[in-house]
Amino acid sequence: MAKLEEKGILGIKGIIFDLYNTLIDIDTDEESINTYEAVSKWLIYQGVKISAEDLKNEYRQMAKEGMEAKWEKHPEIRVEEIFARICKSHALMDIDEDRLGVETARAFRAGSLHRLQLFPQSLQLLQELKSYPKVIVSNGQRSFSEQEMRYFGLYEQFTHVIFSSDFGHKKPDPRIFLEAAKLMGREPEEVMCIGDSFDNDIVPSSRLGMKAMHIEEAWTLLG
C-alpha cells in the first residue's frame, strides 16, 4: 500500500486504532449463565465458594454500582477489582484477593469467548502503516485485553495503548481521543482514527477535528 499521502490523505502524522472488531475479530457472551458456571467451577480450586447465579448477580450489581458512583456520562470500571471483592467475600481460606481478582477476570473472559482471532488484513495494514506513530484506544480491560494483544503480536506495534479500564472513561468520551493525540505529540487535525463503530470511533473523533476512517475502508487501501 502506498502511504496515506500517496492516496490523497494529507496531513496525517499519527493514527488511532480501535481494537475489537477492528483488528481483532471477537464474539463474547457475558450474559449466559454458562459463562458464570465455568468461572464458578474454576473458583472452587482457588478457595472460593459461590454459585454461578450468585456470581452473575453480584458481578452485575457491583458493576452497575461502580459505574453509577463515577458520575460520568461514559464511565468505566476495572473488572478485576469487582472480582477481587467477590472472591474476598466468598473465600474459604486466606487468598491474595488482588491476584485472584485479575485471574478471575481472565477466567471470566475465557469462559465468555465464542470467537477470538485476527482479521486477515490486520497485520498487513499495520505493517503498511508502520512509519506512523500509532495508539490503541479501546473500550477494553487491561487485565485481559493486553494479554489478547500480546497473543496476536499486536502490543509492541503501538507506541501507546490506552484501555478504558486504565483511563476511567469509555469511548465516545472525547478525552480518551485527546489523550491519544497528546501521547503522540500531535494536534487532533494531524490524527486519523480507524475503527468499526460510527458511534464510538468515527463520529467522536471527527468532532474533535480528526480524520476518521471505517476499518472496511482502510482495508481497501491494501488493494
C-alpha positions as CSV (number, residue, x, y, z in Angstrom):
1,M,0.0,0.0,0.0
2,A,1.2,3.5,-0.7
3,K,1.5,5.8,2.2
4,L,-1.6,7.8,3.1
5,E,-0.2,10.9,1.3
6,E,0.0,8.9,-1.9
7,K,-3.6,8.1,-1.6
8,G,-4.5,11.7,-1.2
9,I,-5.0,11.6,2.5
10,L,-2.8,14.6,3.6
11,G,-1.5,15.9,6.9
12,I,-1.7,12.7,8.9
13,K,1.1,12.4,11.5
14,G,-0.4,9.8,13.8
15,I,-3.1,7.1,13.8
16,I,-5.5,5.9,16.5
17,F,-6.8,2.4,16.1
18,D,-9.7,0.8,17.8
19,L,-9.0,-2.8,18.8
20,Y,-12.1,-5.1,18.9
21,N,-13.9,-5.7,15.6
22,T,-11.3,-3.5,14.0
23,L,-8.1,-5.5,14.4
24,I,-9.3,-8.4,16.5
25,D,-12.4,-10.3,15.4
26,I,-14.2,-11.2,18.7
27,D,-17.5,-12.6,19.9
28,T,-18.3,-13.0,23.6
29,D,-21.3,-13.7,25.7
30,E,-21.2,-12.2,29.2
31,E,-24.9,-12.7,29.8
32,S,-25.0,-16.5,29.5
33,I,-25.2,-18.4,32.8
34,N,-22.8,-20.9,31.2
35,T,-20.0,-18.2,31.4
36,Y,-20.6,-17.9,35.1
37,E,-20.8,-21.7,35.6
38,A,-17.3,-22.1,34.1
39,V,-15.9,-19.4,36.5
40,S,-17.8,-20.7,39.5
41,K,-16.3,-24.2,39.0
42,W,-12.8,-22.7,38.4
43,L,-13.1,-20.8,41.7
44,I,-13.6,-24.0,43.6
45,Y,-9.9,-24.6,43.1
46,Q,-9.0,-21.1,44.2
47,G,-10.6,-21.5,47.6
48,V,-13.8,-19.5,46.7
49,K,-17.3,-20.9,47.0
50,I,-20.0,-19.1,45.0
51,S,-22.7,-20.4,42.8
52,A,-23.0,-19.3,39.1
53,E,-26.2,-17.5,39.8
54,D,-24.8,-15.5,42.8
55,L,-21.6,-14.8,40.9
56,K,-23.6,-13.3,38.0
57,N,-25.9,-11.3,40.2
58,E,-23.1,-9.9,42.4
59,Y,-20.9,-9.1,39.4
60,R,-23.7,-7.3,37.6
61,Q,-24.8,-5.3,40.7
62,M,-21.3,-4.3,41.6
63,A,-20.5,-3.2,38.1
64,K,-23.7,-1.2,37.9
65,E,-22.9,0.5,41.3
66,G,-19.3,1.1,40.2
67,M,-20.5,2.9,37.1
68,E,-23.1,5.0,38.8
69,A,-20.6,6.1,41.5
70,K,-18.4,7.8,39.0
71,W,-21.0,10.4,38.0
72,E,-19.7,10.3,34.4
73,K,-21.5,10.2,31.1
74,H,-19.3,7.3,29.9
75,P,-17.8,5.8,33.0
76,E,-15.5,2.7,33.1
77,I,-14.6,0.3,35.9
78,R,-11.9,-2.3,36.4
79,V,-13.5,-5.7,36.4
80,E,-10.6,-7.3,38.4
81,E,-11.5,-5.0,41.3
82,I,-15.0,-6.3,41.3
83,F,-13.9,-9.9,41.1
84,A,-11.4,-9.3,43.9
85,R,-14.2,-8.1,46.2
86,I,-16.4,-11.0,45.3
87,C,-13.6,-13.5,45.9
88,K,-12.8,-11.9,49.3
89,S,-16.5,-12.2,50.3
90,H,-16.8,-15.8,49.4
91,A,-13.3,-17.1,50.3
92,L,-13.0,-20.3,52.2
93,M,-9.4,-19.6,53.2
94,D,-6.8,-16.8,53.1
95,I,-6.4,-15.6,49.5
96,D,-4.4,-12.9,47.6
97,E,-7.5,-11.0,46.6
98,D,-5.7,-8.7,44.1
99,R,-4.0,-11.5,42.3
100,L,-7.1,-13.6,42.3
101,G,-9.2,-10.7,41.0
102,V,-7.0,-10.5,37.9
103,E,-7.0,-14.2,37.4
104,T,-10.8,-14.4,37.8
105,A,-11.2,-11.6,35.3
106,R,-9.2,-13.6,32.8
107,A,-11.1,-16.8,33.6
108,F,-14.3,-14.9,33.0
109,R,-13.1,-13.6,29.7
110,A,-12.0,-17.1,28.6
111,G,-15.4,-18.6,29.6
112,S,-17.2,-15.9,27.7
113,L,-15.3,-16.3,24.4
114,H,-17.0,-17.8,21.3
115,R,-14.5,-16.4,18.9
116,L,-11.1,-14.7,19.1
117,Q,-9.0,-14.2,16.0
118,L,-7.3,-11.6,14.0
119,F,-8.9,-10.2,10.8
120,P,-6.8,-11.4,7.9
121,Q,-6.0,-7.8,6.9
122,S,-4.9,-6.6,10.4
123,L,-1.1,-7.4,10.4
124,Q,-0.7,-6.3,6.7
125,L,-2.4,-3.0,7.5
126,L,-0.2,-2.3,10.5
127,Q,2.9,-3.2,8.5
128,E,2.0,-0.8,5.8
129,L,1.4,2.0,8.3
130,K,4.5,1.2,10.4
131,S,6.0,4.6,9.7
132,Y,3.3,6.4,11.6
133,P,3.1,6.5,15.4
134,K,0.0,4.5,16.4
135,V,-2.1,4.4,19.6
136,I,-4.7,1.8,20.5
137,V,-7.8,3.4,22.0
138,S,-10.1,0.6,23.2
139,N,-13.1,0.1,25.4
140,G,-11.2,-2.8,27.0
141,Q,-10.0,-4.2,30.3
142,R,-6.2,-4.3,30.6
143,S,-6.4,-7.4,32.8
144,F,-7.2,-9.5,29.8
145,S,-7.1,-7.2,26.7
146,E,-3.3,-6.7,27.0
147,Q,-2.9,-10.5,27.0
148,E,-5.0,-10.8,23.9
149,M,-3.0,-8.2,22.1
150,R,0.3,-9.9,23.1
151,Y,-1.0,-13.2,22.0
152,F,-1.5,-11.9,18.5
153,G,1.7,-9.9,18.4
154,L,-0.1,-6.6,18.3
155,Y,1.0,-4.9,21.5
156,E,4.6,-4.0,20.5
157,Q,3.4,-2.5,17.2
158,F,1.9,0.5,19.0
159,T,3.7,3.4,20.6
160,H,1.0,3.6,23.3
161,V,-2.0,1.5,24.3
162,I,-5.0,3.2,26.1
163,F,-7.6,0.9,27.6
164,S,-10.7,2.4,29.1
165,S,-10.2,0.5,32.3
166,D,-7.0,2.5,32.9
167,F,-8.4,5.8,31.7
168,G,-11.6,5.7,33.7
169,H,-13.8,6.7,30.8
170,K,-15.1,4.9,27.8
171,K,-15.4,6.0,24.2
172,P,-17.1,8.0,22.9
173,D,-15.8,10.3,25.6
174,P,-13.6,12.8,23.7
175,R,-11.0,12.9,26.4
176,I,-9.7,9.4,25.5
177,F,-9.1,10.5,21.9
178,L,-7.4,13.7,23.0
179,E,-5.1,11.7,25.3
180,A,-4.0,9.6,22.4
181,A,-3.2,12.6,20.3
182,K,-1.2,14.1,23.3
183,L,0.8,10.9,23.8
184,M,1.8,11.0,20.1
185,G,2.6,14.8,20.4
186,R,0.1,15.5,17.6
187,E,-2.7,18.0,17.2
188,P,-6.2,16.5,16.6
189,E,-6.2,17.6,12.9
190,E,-2.9,15.6,12.4
191,V,-4.5,12.4,13.6
192,M,-6.6,9.7,11.9
193,C,-8.9,7.4,13.8
194,I,-9.6,4.0,12.3
195,G,-12.4,1.9,13.8
196,D,-15.5,-0.1,13.2
197,S,-18.1,1.9,15.2
198,F,-19.6,5.1,14.0
199,D,-20.9,6.0,17.4
200,N,-17.7,5.2,19.4
201,D,-14.9,5.8,16.8
202,I,-15.9,7.7,13.7
203,V,-18.3,10.4,15.0
204,P,-16.5,11.4,18.2
205,S,-13.0,11.6,16.6
206,S,-14.4,13.6,13.7
207,R,-16.0,16.1,16.1
208,L,-12.5,16.8,17.5
209,G,-11.2,17.7,14.1
210,M,-9.5,14.3,13.5
211,K,-9.9,12.5,10.2
212,A,-11.8,9.2,10.6
213,M,-11.9,6.0,8.5
214,H,-14.0,2.9,8.9
215,I,-11.9,-0.2,9.1
216,E,-13.5,-1.6,6.0
217,E,-12.4,1.5,4.1
218,A,-8.9,1.1,5.5
219,W,-8.8,-2.4,4.2
220,T,-9.4,-1.1,0.6
221,L,-6.2,0.8,0.9
222,L,-4.4,-2.5,0.8
223,G,-5.7,-3.4,-2.6
